[in-house]
Amino acid sequence: MTEEQWRAFVSEGTRTGKLATVRDDGTPHVVPVWFVLDGDDIVFNTGKDTVKGRNLARDGRVALCVDDDRPPFAFVTFRGRAEISEDPAELRRWAARIGGRYMGEERAEEFGVCNGVPGELLVRVRIEKVSAEAGVAD
């Protein structure tokens, strides 16, 4: 995929990302996340006390895979480093934007209020490497 193609692919509809973080014993932890692409960053939020929240606070290395599981199949995988913020205004703004993508604009503010609270983290991953392929089964 070209850069334009992978950007469109990961931003299409409500595809989730599968986020891999590093546990304190070095093993991977993988969970689905709602996210948005913001320039050269992937943005999502999570609870500070979740496994991924604790992993990210300790070690910012991440990988994120977004895929289409229907033939002919496609995927985009990112590698990067996470930066964490607890700024309430930014957290609420991004939580609303992410909620709007996945639940519809009419519910965006509801998700901003719900997820833009103390104890939540705003995570911004600077994309360092992209691997993208469409038509895997062609």
C-alpha positions as CSV (number, residue, x, y, z in Angstrom):
1,M,0.0,0.0,0.0
2,T,1.0,3.5,-0.6
3,E,1.0,6.0,2.3
4,E,-2.2,7.4,1.1
5,Q,-3.8,4.0,0.9
6,W,-2.7,2.8,4.4
7,R,-3.9,6.1,5.9
8,A,-7.3,5.6,4.3
9,F,-7.4,2.0,5.3
10,V,-6.8,2.5,9.0
11,S,-9.2,5.5,9.1
12,E,-12.1,3.7,7.4
13,G,-15.1,2.9,9.4
14,T,-14.7,1.3,12.8
15,R,-11.8,-0.9,12.4
16,T,-10.1,-1.5,15.8
17,G,-6.4,-1.7,16.3
18,K,-4.8,-4.6,18.1
19,L,-2.3,-3.0,20.5
20,A,0.8,-4.9,21.7
21,T,2.6,-3.5,24.8
22,V,5.5,-5.0,26.8
23,R,4.8,-6.5,30.2
24,D,7.3,-6.1,33.0
25,D,8.6,-9.6,32.4
26,G,9.2,-8.8,28.7
27,T,6.2,-10.8,27.4
28,P,3.7,-9.2,25.0
29,H,0.2,-8.1,26.0
30,V,-2.2,-7.6,23.1
31,V,-5.7,-6.0,23.3
32,P,-8.1,-4.2,20.9
33,V,-8.3,-0.4,21.1
34,W,-10.3,2.3,19.5
35,F,-8.0,4.9,17.9
36,V,-7.7,7.8,15.5
37,L,-4.9,8.8,13.2
38,D,-3.6,12.3,13.8
39,G,-1.0,13.2,11.3
40,D,2.0,10.9,12.1
41,D,0.5,9.8,15.4
42,I,-2.0,7.2,16.6
43,V,-4.1,8.5,19.4
44,F,-6.2,6.4,21.9
45,N,-7.1,6.5,25.5
46,T,-7.0,3.9,28.3
47,G,-7.3,3.6,32.0
48,K,-4.2,4.4,34.0
49,D,-4.5,1.2,36.1
50,T,-5.2,-1.2,33.2
51,V,-2.5,-3.6,32.1
52,K,-1.8,-1.6,29.0
53,G,-1.8,1.7,30.9
54,R,0.8,0.3,33.4
55,N,2.8,-1.2,30.6
56,L,2.9,2.1,28.6
57,A,3.9,4.1,31.7
58,R,6.9,1.7,32.2
59,D,7.9,1.0,28.6
60,G,6.5,3.1,25.8
61,R,7.3,0.6,23.0
62,V,4.2,-0.5,21.1
63,A,3.0,-2.2,18.0
64,L,-0.5,-1.8,16.5
65,C,-2.1,-3.9,13.8
66,V,-5.2,-2.9,11.9
67,D,-6.6,-5.6,9.6
68,D,-9.4,-6.5,7.3
69,D,-10.3,-10.2,7.9
70,R,-12.3,-10.6,4.7
71,P,-10.8,-11.9,1.5
72,P,-8.6,-10.9,-0.1
73,F,-7.4,-9.6,3.3
74,A,-5.3,-6.6,4.2
75,F,-3.4,-5.2,7.2
76,V,-1.3,-2.3,8.4
77,T,1.1,-2.7,11.3
78,F,2.7,0.2,13.1
79,R,5.6,0.4,15.5
80,G,6.4,3.3,17.7
81,R,6.7,4.8,21.1
82,A,3.9,6.1,23.3
83,E,3.8,9.4,25.0
84,I,1.2,9.7,27.8
85,S,-0.7,12.7,29.0
86,E,-3.3,13.2,31.7
87,D,-4.3,16.8,30.6
88,P,-8.0,16.9,31.2
89,A,-8.9,19.1,28.3
90,E,-6.9,17.2,25.8
91,L,-8.1,13.9,27.1
92,R,-11.8,14.9,26.9
93,R,-11.3,16.3,23.4
94,W,-9.6,13.2,22.0
95,A,-12.0,10.8,23.9
96,A,-14.9,12.6,22.2
97,R,-13.2,12.4,18.8
98,I,-12.5,8.7,19.2
99,G,-16.0,8.0,20.6
100,G,-17.5,9.8,17.6
101,R,-15.6,7.6,15.2
102,Y,-16.7,4.3,16.7
103,M,-20.2,5.2,18.1
104,G,-21.3,8.0,15.8
105,E,-21.0,11.8,16.1
106,E,-24.3,12.0,18.0
107,R,-22.6,10.2,20.9
108,A,-19.1,11.8,20.7
109,E,-19.6,14.2,23.6
110,E,-21.0,11.4,25.7
111,F,-17.8,9.4,25.3
112,G,-15.7,12.5,25.9
113,V,-17.4,13.0,29.2
114,C,-17.2,9.3,30.1
115,N,-13.6,8.8,29.1
116,G,-12.1,12.2,29.7
117,V,-11.8,11.9,33.5
118,P,-9.1,11.5,36.1
119,G,-7.6,8.0,36.0
120,E,-7.7,7.9,32.2
121,L,-4.6,8.4,30.0
122,L,-4.3,10.0,26.6
123,V,-1.8,8.0,24.6
124,R,-0.1,9.4,21.5
125,V,2.1,7.0,19.5
126,R,4.6,8.5,17.1
127,I,4.7,6.2,14.1
128,E,8.2,5.0,13.5
129,K,7.6,2.1,11.1
130,V,4.7,1.0,8.9
131,S,4.2,-2.3,7.2
132,A,1.1,-2.5,5.0
133,E,-0.2,-5.0,2.5
134,A,-3.5,-5.3,0.6
135,G,-4.7,-8.3,-1.3
136,V,-2.8,-10.8,0.8
137,A,-4.7,-13.7,-0.7
138,D,-4.6,-12.5,-4.3
